[in-house]
Amino acid sequence: MKDNRPNTSIAGSRVARGVRESTWKSLEPGDLVTLGRQGLEHYSGRVDDRTDDGRTIWVIDRIGDRRLFHIDDDYDLSLGIQSDAGTRLWPARGGKSSLRLTT
């Protein structure tokens, strides 16, 4: 007997991809981001620049190193970074340097 249920794994992966792409495209210079894999933080810093299509970003960490990331590099991207005190820091939009604290 044929299973006529929709393949939710394909639909779910398309939705996840769309969310991922819209997140990357929404980034602006000055945004604070954290990139990680499998729940571990690998890199965090401030977005320096991005390509017009939003698929490539350059991030500068707190010591000034600049690194390129592409959407297909399989990093999980989240907005904001963790401070040394454990407080989540969020960027002000539009490349401003002020931060908002959240608990």
C-alpha positions as CSV (number, residue, x, y, z in Angstrom):
1,M,0.0,0.0,0.0
2,K,1.3,3.4,-1.0
3,D,1.9,6.0,1.8
4,N,0.3,9.3,0.6
5,R,1.3,11.4,3.5
6,P,3.5,14.4,2.6
7,N,7.2,14.1,3.1
8,T,7.6,16.5,6.0
9,S,11.3,16.1,6.2
10,I,11.7,17.7,2.8
11,A,9.1,20.4,3.5
12,G,10.7,21.0,6.9
13,S,14.2,21.3,5.4
14,R,12.9,23.8,2.9
15,V,11.4,25.9,5.6
16,A,14.6,25.7,7.7
17,R,16.6,26.8,4.7
18,G,14.3,29.7,4.0
19,V,14.6,30.9,7.7
20,R,18.4,30.5,7.5
21,E,18.6,32.5,4.3
22,S,16.4,35.3,5.6
23,T,18.5,35.5,8.8
24,W,21.8,35.8,6.8
25,K,20.2,38.4,4.4
26,S,19.0,40.5,7.3
27,L,22.5,41.0,8.8
28,E,23.9,44.5,8.7
29,P,27.4,45.8,9.5
30,G,27.7,46.2,13.2
31,D,25.4,43.3,14.2
32,L,26.8,41.0,16.8
33,V,26.7,37.3,15.8
34,T,27.8,34.0,17.1
35,L,28.6,31.1,14.8
36,G,28.8,27.5,16.0
37,R,28.4,23.9,15.2
38,Q,26.7,21.1,17.1
39,G,25.9,23.5,19.9
40,L,29.5,24.7,20.4
41,E,30.5,28.3,19.8
42,H,33.3,28.6,17.3
43,Y,33.4,32.3,16.5
44,S,31.7,35.5,17.6
45,G,32.1,39.1,16.7
46,R,30.6,42.0,14.8
47,V,29.5,41.8,11.2
48,D,32.0,44.0,9.2
49,D,30.4,43.5,5.7
50,R,28.3,41.2,3.7
51,T,27.7,40.4,0.0
52,D,24.6,41.9,-1.6
53,D,22.9,38.4,-1.8
54,G,23.6,37.9,2.0
55,R,25.2,34.6,1.5
56,T,28.7,35.7,2.6
57,I,29.6,37.7,5.7
58,W,32.8,39.0,7.2
59,V,33.0,39.0,11.0
60,I,35.6,40.8,13.2
61,D,36.2,39.3,16.6
62,R,37.0,41.2,19.8
63,I,40.8,41.1,19.1
64,G,40.3,42.5,15.6
65,D,40.7,39.3,13.5
66,R,38.5,39.3,10.4
67,R,37.0,36.1,9.1
68,L,34.8,35.2,6.1
69,F,31.8,32.9,6.5
70,H,29.5,31.5,3.8
71,I,25.9,30.3,4.4
72,D,26.9,26.9,3.1
73,D,29.7,26.4,5.6
74,D,27.2,24.7,7.9
75,Y,27.7,27.1,10.8
76,D,24.7,27.8,13.0
77,L,24.3,31.6,13.2
78,S,22.7,33.4,16.1
79,L,22.3,37.1,16.7
80,G,24.1,38.5,19.8
81,I,27.1,37.2,21.6
82,Q,27.7,35.9,25.1
83,S,29.7,38.3,27.3
84,D,32.5,37.2,29.7
85,A,30.0,37.6,32.5
86,G,27.5,35.3,30.8
87,T,25.1,38.1,29.7
88,R,23.7,38.0,26.2
89,L,24.7,41.1,24.3
90,W,22.5,42.2,21.4
91,P,23.4,44.6,18.6
92,A,21.7,47.9,17.9
93,R,20.5,47.8,14.3
94,G,22.1,50.0,11.7
95,G,25.7,49.5,12.6
96,K,25.6,51.5,15.9
97,S,28.1,50.6,18.5
98,S,25.8,50.6,21.5
99,L,24.7,47.3,23.0
100,R,21.5,46.1,24.7
101,L,21.8,43.7,27.6
102,T,19.3,40.8,28.1
103,T,19.0,38.3,30.9
